[in-house]
Amino acid sequence: LVLEDYLPACMEAINPEVPSQAAGLPDCDCSTLFDRKEYLAHRVRAFCTRWASRDLLNMQYYARVKRAGTSMAPPAHAQLMYEPQTYGLSPNTKVISKP
């Protein structure tokens, strides 16, 4: 399973593996089911190979607000890597950030 969460234009993801980015943040209660996470410019991508149940799979991460304003968060996209016809999208979300 690959899960891609696209960030609104007003935000950027914080990579907890980079000490200068994660300084002062509380520990993230992130799922240990993900084999790998990638923190890219406009999205966070996570890969899971051991998830075999029908339970919910949650991905959590911290994001930093870059500027104030109203943005649309594009839908998150989840799909089976070797069966791309099996996928799902979340709804668009309006995000309002304040200084």
C-alpha positions as CSV (number, residue, x, y, z in Angstrom):
1,L,0.0,0.0,0.0
2,V,1.2,3.5,-0.8
3,L,-0.4,6.5,0.8
4,E,0.3,10.0,-0.4
5,D,-1.1,13.0,1.5
6,Y,-0.8,16.2,-0.5
7,L,-0.3,19.3,1.6
8,P,-2.1,22.6,1.0
9,A,0.1,25.4,-0.4
10,C,0.4,27.2,3.0
11,M,2.1,24.2,4.7
12,E,5.2,22.1,4.6
13,A,5.8,18.7,6.3
14,I,8.3,18.4,9.1
15,N,10.7,15.4,8.8
16,P,11.3,14.1,12.4
17,E,14.5,12.4,11.2
18,V,16.1,15.8,10.7
19,P,17.0,17.2,14.2
20,S,16.8,20.9,13.1
21,Q,13.2,20.4,11.9
22,A,11.9,18.3,14.8
23,A,13.5,20.3,17.6
24,G,10.9,21.0,20.3
25,L,8.1,18.8,18.8
26,P,6.5,16.2,21.0
27,D,6.8,12.6,19.9
28,C,4.4,11.7,17.1
29,D,2.2,8.7,17.9
30,C,2.7,7.4,14.4
31,S,1.8,4.0,13.2
32,T,4.6,1.5,13.2
33,L,3.0,-0.4,10.3
34,F,4.6,1.9,7.8
35,D,7.9,0.5,6.4
36,R,9.1,3.9,5.1
37,K,8.0,7.5,5.0
38,E,9.1,10.2,2.5
39,Y,8.8,13.9,3.3
40,L,8.7,15.6,-0.1
41,A,8.1,19.3,-1.0
42,H,4.4,19.1,-1.4
43,R,3.4,15.8,0.1
44,V,4.2,13.0,2.5
45,R,4.4,9.5,1.1
46,A,4.2,6.3,3.2
47,F,4.6,2.6,2.3
48,C,3.2,-0.4,4.1
49,T,3.8,-4.0,3.2
50,R,2.7,-5.8,6.3
51,W,-0.8,-4.5,6.7
52,A,-3.1,-7.5,6.1
53,S,-6.2,-6.7,8.2
54,R,-9.2,-4.6,7.3
55,D,-8.6,-2.3,10.2
56,L,-8.0,1.4,9.8
57,L,-4.5,2.5,9.0
58,N,-3.6,6.0,10.1
59,M,-0.7,8.1,9.0
60,Q,0.3,11.0,11.3
61,Y,2.9,13.7,10.8
62,Y,3.6,17.3,11.8
63,A,3.3,20.2,9.3
64,R,4.5,23.8,9.6
65,V,2.5,26.7,8.4
66,K,4.5,28.7,5.9
67,R,2.1,31.6,5.4
68,A,-1.3,32.8,6.4
69,G,-4.3,32.5,4.1
70,T,-6.8,30.1,2.7
71,S,-5.8,27.1,0.8
72,M,-7.3,23.9,-0.5
73,A,-5.7,20.6,0.7
74,P,-5.8,18.2,-2.3
75,P,-7.2,14.7,-1.6
76,A,-5.0,12.1,-0.1
77,H,-4.4,9.1,-2.4
78,A,-4.1,5.5,-1.3
79,Q,-3.5,2.6,-3.6
80,L,-2.1,-0.9,-3.8
81,M,1.2,-0.7,-5.5
82,Y,0.9,-3.8,-7.6
83,E,-2.8,-3.4,-8.2
84,P,-3.2,0.3,-9.1
85,Q,-6.8,-0.1,-10.0
86,T,-7.5,-0.5,-6.3
87,Y,-7.3,3.0,-4.8
88,G,-9.1,5.5,-2.8
89,L,-9.2,9.3,-2.4
90,S,-10.1,11.5,0.5
91,P,-12.2,14.6,0.0
92,N,-10.7,18.1,-0.6
93,T,-10.4,20.1,2.5
94,K,-10.4,23.9,3.0
95,V,-7.5,25.1,5.3
96,I,-7.4,28.5,6.9
97,S,-4.1,29.4,8.5
98,K,-3.6,32.5,10.6
99,P,-0.4,34.3,11.6
